[in-house]
Structure formats: structure tokens, C-alpha cells
């Protein structure tokens, strides 16, 4: 058996939709439309928050961070997806695959951390509105953003090096049109238990802890809101959380589905793995700006105002 170790790696082979190669041009149109929605939506949120000084508040600054992480995910996955569906180029260099894997996981982890800070932001705004702007100052928000970035880079950084120590045999077919850590290590013919344990620890210490703290934040929000006397004020407080709750569900539900399928779905048809992989990476960037534009009146008003000005010109 031929082994490919650190001195000689074969390229990995990307997978689209097996058996539908003739339909790739049509499929690529769908993906391009989704990516275009994600790019326009998240870019619009960034521009509006940057231009409109009234939106330079903690909630909107955290939202701009979420939009940037969504754009990062799009930028990380779009090149290989287009090369596969536009040009039917299926091979990806080993180092290029590891680089893509690194950025996909960094931006995913950033997104999880940002959702946690947004939950804390909502808790502070509801429980202590008078001290809201003094607790979450611009300097604090910048430090939080840098901290989330450093956390993501620090925990994902060992991943590519742990993969480089593995030996790979003839199998080099990935399950998706992009590179993910659990997908790559399953192709190794040497013992990858360390990589698997590392991946599980990262999920538990980051996504797992983030989700627990998000739940605790909303539990405290619920307790605080129930003590508000006015029914109208209760509904108003809950309404400020709806967009964030939707964003949390859009990120965590597909991520949980992909994790379960990768670890326990050996007998599930490959097409389910493929579809869930695209849902995991495309649904949050596409739907997050839609949700926030619909549910956040200030952003919706600003965007509509700019569109009307453009029409009048």
C-alpha cells in the first residue's frame, strides 16, 4: 500500500452532486444566487451601520461583526465551489485544502462567539438599560472582537499541523466541495484518534460552552422580563431578542446536524451529507441579513431610505 506523508501529498478530490454532473451549470446558478444574496445583504448591513451614526451602538456593532464573519465564510467557500460547478475542476492541493479548512472553522467559531456576545448585549440592555452604554463602550467592543478572533485562531491553529502528521493512502475523495476537519481526517489510513479527540474538545469548549452561556443569558433575560409590570414593555423587550434568537437557531441547528451526521451517520445516503454541508455553510450568511433587515426597524428604515434616494437620482 502506498502512503502519502508529510513529504508527498496527493491532491484531494472535491465532491459535488454525484450523478448530476450534467446539471452543474443550473446548480451553479442557484449557488451563485445564494452567494449574491449573502454578499449584498451582509455588505448592505455593514455599509448602513458604518454610514449611519445613529447605529453606532453596541447591538449594531456586534451585528456588523456577525456580517463580517458571514462574508468571511462566503469568501472561504466560494472559490472551490465555483471551480467545481463552473469548470468541473475537482482537485484541490493538499495545502490549499488545509488553508480553506482553517479559515472555514475560524469564521464559524467567530460567528459562535459573536452570537454569545450579542446574547450578553441583550441581557445588559434589558436588565440594566441605564448603564448599557457605559458597560459596553466602543473600546470594550473592540477588545471583545479582537479576543474572539484570537480565540478562534488559537484553537484552530493546531488543526492543520495535526493533519500533516497523518499518513494518507489511496482514498482522497472529500464529501463536499470544500474542506472540513472531520472530512479530511477520515481519509487518513493512520491512527487519527488524536485529531478526532482534538476536534471533539474544540467543539465542546467553544460551540458547546457558547451555547450553554447563550441559554443562561436568555434564562436571565426571561426572569428579568417577567418582573416587568407592563405587558406592553414585556413584549417590547422580547421583540428586541427575536432577531438574535433566529440567528442563533440558523447557526446552531445546521451545525449540530452536520456534527451528528459526520459522527454517527455512516449509513445515511451521501446526498444527505452533501446537502447538510451546504445548509451548514450557506444558510446563516444568506438568512442572517434577511432576518435582521425584517425584524430590526432601524436597519430596515435606513436601507429603504438609501434605496429611495438612489431612485430619486
N, C-alpha and C positions, 0 to 999 in steps of 0.2 A: 504494500500500500504506500502511495506517495504522500508525504507530509509537507505541508507548507507552513514554515515557521517564520520567525522574525526576519529572516534574510531573504525570503522569497514568497510573496503573497500573490495569489491569483485574484483577478477582479471578481467582485460579487455580481450576481445577475439579478436585476430587478424584476418584479412580477407586477403585471397589470391585472387584466381580467382574462385568464386563460380561456381560449376558445372564442373570444370576441375580438381578436386582432383586427378583423376587417372593419369593425365598428369603432376603432380607436379615434378616427377623426371626429365622429359625432360625440364620443365620450369626452374628448379633449375640449370641445365647445362647452359642455356642461361644466367641466372643471375650471375652464377659463372664466366663465360667467361667475362662478362662486368666488374665485380668487379676486375678480374685479370688484364684486360687491364688498368683499373683505377689505381690499385696499382703499376703495373710495370711502367706505363707511368709517374705518378707523382713521384714515387721513383727515376726513372732514371733522371728526371729533377733536383731533389734535390741533388742527388749524383754528377751529372755533374757540377752543379753550385758550390757545395762545393769543389770539387777537382780542377776544372779549375780556376786558379786565374784571368785569363783574363775576367771571367764572374762575378767577384765581383764588379759589377756596379749596380747603383740604380735600373735600369729596371729589371735585373735578380734577385736581392734580393727581389723585390716585387713579382716577378714571383714565387720564392721559397716559399713565404708566401702563395700565392694562392694555390700552390701544397700541402702545409701542411694543409690548410683548407679543400681541396678536400679529402685528406686522412682521416682527422677527420670525415667528413661526411660519408665516407665509413665505418669507424670503428664504428660509431654510429648506422648505419642502418643494417649492415651485420649480427649481432647475431640473431635478431628476424626474419630476412628474412630466414636465414638458418634453424632456429628451426622450422619454419613453413613449408618450402618446402622440407627439408630433413627428418624431423622427425614427421611432421604433429602435432607439439605441438602448439596449438593455444592460450593458455592462457599466459598472462603476468601480473606479480604482479603490483599492483597499483603504488607503489613507484618506481619500475623499469621502468614503463612506463613514469612517470614524469621525471625521470633521463634521459631517452633516449630523451624525448621531449626537455629537457633543452639543451642537447648537440647538437641536430639537429639544433635548432634555433640559438644557439650561433655560430656554424660553418657557417650557412647560412648568418648570419649577418656579421660575419668576412669577408666572401667572398665578400659581397657587399661593405664593407669599403675598402677592398684591391683593388677592381676594381676602386673605386674612386681615391685612391692614385696613381694608375697606370695611370689614365687619367691625373692627375696633373703632374706626371712624364713626360708623353709625351708632355704636354704643355710647361714645363720648358725646355725640351731637344730641342724643335723646336723653341721656342720664344727667349730663352736666352742660347744658347749652350755653350758660354764661361764661364758662371757662374754655369753650370749644376752641376758639382761635388762639388762645394763649397756650393750650396744651399742644395742639397740632400747628405749630408755626411752620413757615416755609423752610427754615433751617432744619427743623426736625424731620419734615417730609423728605428733604434731600438726603439726610442721613439714613432714613429708613430705606429709601430707594437704593442707595449705594450698598447698604447692608444686605438687602435682598439679592442684589446682583452678586456680591462677594460670596454669599451663602450658596447660591446656585452654582457658581463657577467652582468653588472649593469642593463641593460634594460630588460634582460630575467629573471633575478633572482626572481622578484616578481611573475612570472607566476605560478610556482608550488604551491606557498602558496595561491594564489588566487583561484586555482583549489581545494585545500584542504578544503576551506571553503564551497564548494558546497555540496549539497546532491545528491546522485545517487540512482536511483530506479532499476528496473529490467533490463533496457536496458544497455548493456555493450559491444556491438559489434562495433569495430572500422571499419573504411572504408579501412584501409591499413594494411600492415604487419609491421608497425612501428607507433609510437605515434606522433601526431601533435597537437598543442594547439587548433585550431578550431575544430578538430575532437573529442577531448576529451570533450570540454565544451558542445557540442551539445547533449551529453549523460546525462547531468545533468537534474534532474527534478525540481530543484530550479531555481530561477532567476539568469541567468548568464550574464545579461546585462553589469555589471562592467567588467567581463572578456572579453566580446566582444568589448567593448569600449577601454579597455586596449590594446587588440590585434590590433585594428584599429589605435590607436595613435602610437603604436610602428612601424607599417608598414609605416605610413605617415612620422614620424620623422626620420626614419632610411633609409629604402629602398627608400621611396619617395624622401627625401632630397638628398640622394646619387645619385639617377638617375637624378635629376634636375642639380646637380653640375657636373655630368659627361657630360650632354648635353651642359652646359655652357662652360666646358673645351674644348669640341670639336668645339663649335662655335668659341671660341677664336683661337683654332688651325687652323680652316678653314680660318679665317680672316688673320692670320699670314702667312699661306702658300700662299694665293692668292697674297700677296705682294712680294713673292719671284719671281725674274725676270725669272730665268731659268725654263723651262718646266721640264727638267730632275730633277732638285732639288725639284720641287713641287711633282713629282711622288715619289721620294725617301723619302720625308717627309711623304707623305700619306701612303707609304708602311710600315713605322715603326709603324703605328697605326692599321693596318689591323687585326693583331692577337688579340689586345686588344678589338677592336670592336666586333670581333667574340665571345670573352669570355663574353663580356657584354650581347650580344644577347642570348648566351647559358644559362646564369643565369637568366636574367630578363624576357624573353619571357615565359619559363615554369613556373616561379614563379607567373607571372601575370595571366597565365592561371589557375593555381591551386587556386589562391585567388578568381578569378571571379567565378569559378565553386563551391567553398565552400560557397560563399556568395549568389550567385544568381542561382545556377544550381540544384535546388531541383527536377526538373522534368527531368533532364538529366539521362540516364541509368547509374547504378552503375559502370559498366565496364569502362566508360569514366573517372569517378573519380579515379578509381584504376590505369588506365594506365597513366593519367596525374600526379598522385602522384609519380609513378616510373620515369617518364620523368623528373620531377622536381628535384629529388634527384640523379639520375644516369647520366643524360646527361652531366652536367657540369664536374664532375670528370672524365668521360670517354673521352670526346671530347676535353677538355682544353689542355691536354698534346699533343694530336694528332695535334691540330691546331698550337700550339707553336713549335712543332718539325718540322712541314711542312713549316711554314712561317718564322721561325727565323733561319737564316743561321748558326749563331754561335753555337746554341744548336745542330742543325742537324749535323753539321760538327764534333762536339765533340763526340756525340753519335756514329756516324758512325766510327770515329777514334778508339774509345774504342772497338767497335764490331770487327773491323779489327784486332786489337791487340790480342783479345781473339781467333780469328780464327787462327792466325799465331802460337799461342801457341799449 
